[in-house]
Amino acid sequence: MTKLTRAARKAVRESLKLKTTDRFLLITDTGSLEVAEALAGAARAAGTETTTCLLPESLRPVAEPTELLRLMVRRATALAYVLESRYQEKTFRGFLVRAGRASGRVLMMPGMTRDMMERLVDVDLGDMKRFTRKLVRILKDADEITVENPRGTRISFSVKARTWVSSLGDLGRRGSHGNLPAGECYTAPVEETFTGRVVLSLIDDKLGPGVLMFKRGRLEHWSGRGVKAIMAHIGEDKTGRIIGEFGIGTNRGARICPNMLEAEKAFGTVHFAIGDSYGLGRNSSRHHYDALVEKATIRVGERTIARNGRFMI
């Protein structure tokens, strides 16, 4: 059994927890086919009815799903998204998450590579789970969190009464959705408290650096070529300019790289997202774009819990 095969087996059996009664839909593209084939093989070995949908380059980017694909998603009890990440397809991804959760559970793996599967999926998650839960206990219901970094980030906000989600690879329950590799905790900041400057090194995938300026939860000014491309895609949709997420990476094996799927999990990084809050805040949007902040110093009230990307807890 190869490293890739073992990782795929772990994703299918321990994360999605596929059963013989499941209807598994796997959506992929030519660039991700090696990973998708491993996942499909593991699902078949588990005795699960498995259907794959291959999106050729001639159909990319996908703005809206076809009617037939909508029907398949709504009939599936488990769904995996294994495609190269493209910001123009966020509306498509949003549909898959919403519809997939309504009928089952969703595993999102945008930009997943064989190397990432082998390094970050077939691993012991025990230490990561313990640390992430400890971090959430400190952050939960904080009246004021401040994030700074040497490049000029300075943002403060409250998470009072907001629910936290720990992405720890457990996607076996109906209605759940998350990523592999795992390793983050996140929530939605209280919108009207979110004011300041975010200096990012990466936004979505392969785009950055840039600057985001917020006032009372609304993005008012921005700069950077990658940010400008995303803002042009958002256009006049005001829901795409509202803060939707604050997250912290807790995976010691993840690296800071041009792939947001891995970079946002890197130990000690922070990420913010504009757009949809996944039901954790008040903003609902067809958009959701993550922005990575490196070497973050994080304070909860007067307590410093991370300095320059190194945890102090």
N, C-alpha and C positions, 0 to 999 in steps of 0.2 A: 504494500500500500504506500503510495507516494505521499509527500507532505501535503500536496494539494488535495488529494483524495481524503486524507484524514481531516483536513480543515473543513472540507465540504460536508463530510459526515457529521462533524461536530455542529456545524451550522444547521443542518437539517434535523438532527436528532436531539440536540441539547438546547438549541436556541428556538427554532420554530416548533420543535417537538411534533413533527409530522407523524400522522397516524394513517392506518390503512383506510380510514373513513374520510380522509381529507381529499379535497380537490385543489391541487397545487398548480398555480399559474406562474410561469417564469418568463419575464420580459427582458430581452437582451438585444445586443447589436453585434456586428462582426468583430469589433475591437475587444469585446468582453467575452467572446465565445468560449475561450478556454475555461474560464471560471464558471460560466453558465453550464457547460457540459459536465463539469465535476459536480455541480449542485444537482443537476437533473439526474445524473447517475446515482448519487446518494439518495435522492428522493425515491427513485425507482427501486433501489435496494431495500428501502424501508417499506415497500409495498404500497406507496402512495400513488394515486392517479395523478399523472404529471403532464401538463400541456405547456409547450414553449411557444413564444411569439418572438420572431426575429425581425427587428426593424432594420431594413437596408438603408444605406446612406441616401438613396434617392428619395426617401420619405422624411429625412431629417431637415431641419428640426421639426418635431411634432408639436403643433400648437394645441390641437384638440384630438382626443381619441375618436376613432371611428365608432359607429354604432355597434358593430360586431364586437370590438374590443371592450366596449362598455358592458355588453352582456356577459362576456367572459369574466371580467373583473367582478361583476356582481354575483356571479355563480361560484367564484373561487372561495375556498375557506382559508387559503393561505396564498400569499403573493410575494414574489421576490422581484425587485427592480435591479437589474445588473446591466447598466448602460454607461457609456462615457457621459460625464456630466456636462450639460450645456445650459447656461442661464436662460436661453430662449425657451426652454422646455419646462420651466418651473410650474406653469399652469397645468401641464400634462401630469407632472409629478404630484401636484396638489390633488388632482382628481383621483389618482391612484391611491393616495393615502386615505382620502375621505371615503371613497367607495370601498376600498379594500378593508378598512377598519369596520365598516358597517356590516360586512358579511363574514369577516374573519380577522386575520392579522397580517401585518405588512412588514417585510424586511427590505429596507432601502440600502443599496450598495452602489451609489453613483460613483463611477470612476474606479471601482475595485479592480485590482490587478492580482496576478498570481503571486507576486512577491508579498503584497499586503496580506493575502489569504494565508500564506505560509508563515509569515512572521507574527501576525496579530490575531488570527482566529483560533488556531489550534494551540491555545495557551491556557494556563491555570489562571482563572479569573478571581481567585479567592482574595488576594491582597488588594486588588483593584476595588472589589466590592466593599471590603472593610473600610478602605480609605475614603471612598466616595460617600458612604453612609455617614462617616464621621464628619466630613466636610459639610454635608447637608444639615447635620444637627447644628453646626455653628452658624450657617447662613440663614436658616429658616426664620422667617418673621423679622428679619433685621430691618430696623427703621432707616438705617443709612449704610450703604455700601459705597466705597470709593475705589475706583480703579485708575491707576496712573501707569505710565511707562516712560522710559528715557526719550522716546521720540515725540512726546508731547501730549499723550493721552491724559485727560483729566475729566472724569465723568462721575457724578454722584447720583444715587437713586435709592428708593426704598423697594423692598420686596415683601412688605407687611401683608399678611393674609394671602399671599400667593402660594400656590401649590408647586412643589419641586418634583422634577422627574429625574430619576437616576437611570441612565442608559447603561445597563449592565449585561445586555445580551439575552435577556429573558423575554421571548416573544411568543410564549406558548398559549397565552390567554386571548380569547376573542376580544377584539377591539384594541389590541396592543400594536404599536408600531415603533420601529427604531432601526438603528444601524448595526452592522458589523463592518469593521471592528467596533467594539464597544469601548466605553470609558469616558463618560462625561456626566455632569449633572447640570440641569438647566431649569429656568423658570422665565416668566415674563415680568420685567420690572413694572412697578406702578407707574403708569404712563406719565402723569402730570408731574412726577418727581424727577424725571429723567432729563437732566440738563448738563451740557458740557461738550467736550471735544474727544472724538475717537480717532486716533491715528492708526490705521490698519496696514498690515503688510500683505494681506490677501483678502479678496472678496470673491465669494463663490469659488470657482476653480480657475486658477492660472491668471487671475486678474488682480492688479494692485501694483504699487501701494496707493494709498489715498487718505483723505480726511473727511470725516462726517461731523457736522456741527448740529447739535440737538438743542431744542428749547421746549421744555414741558412735554417731552415725548415725541415731538415732531421734528423730522429732519428738515432743517431750514437752509443749510449751505453744504456744499460738497466740492471736492476736487479730486483729481486723479483720473487717468484715462479709463481704467477699469470701472471705477465708480460711475463715471459719466456714461459709459456704455450701458450699464445696468439702469441708470436713471432714465436714459432715453427709451429703454425697453418698458419701464414702468409707465412712462408718459404722464398723463394727467390723472392717473388713478391715485388719489390721495391716500388710500389704504396702504399703498406700498411705501409710504414715507413715515410710517409710525413704528416706533420701537416694538419689536415682537418677542425678543429673546435675549437672555443673558445666560451664558454657559461657561463652564470651566472644564478643561481637559484633565483626565485622571488616569490615563493609560501610560505607564512608564515606558512601554516599548514603542509607542507611536512617535513619529518624527515630524518636525516642521518641514513641510514640502509644498509644492504647488497643488496638491490634491487635498481639498477641504475635508473630505471624508476622513482622512488620516490626521491632517494638521490640527483640526479642532479637538481631537482626542489627546494631543500631545500634553504630557504632564506639565502643569503650570501655565498653560496658555489660557487666554480668555477669548471668547467670541461673543459678538452681539449680532442680532439679525434685525433687519427691517422687514415689515410685512406681517404675515400671519403669526399669531401667537399660539397656535395649536390648542386653542381653548383655555390657555393658562392666563390670558389677559383679556382685555376688552376688544382688541383689534382682530377682525376677520378679513382676510385678503387672499387673492389668488397668487400673491407674490410672497416669497420668503428667501432672503439672501443673507448668508452668513459672512461676517467680517472678522478676521483674526487679529488679535492684539498679542504681540510677543513681549516677553520680559515684563510681565505685568506685576505691579505691586497692588495688593488687594487689602483694604482695611474694612473691617466690620465694626462700625462705631469707632472706638479708639484702639481697637486691637488689630495689629498687622498680622495677617495669616499667610501672606506670601510677599516676598520682596524680590524684584527683578526675575520673576519666573520660578523662584524657589520657595516651596512651601515651608512654613515655620510652625507647623502643627504636628 
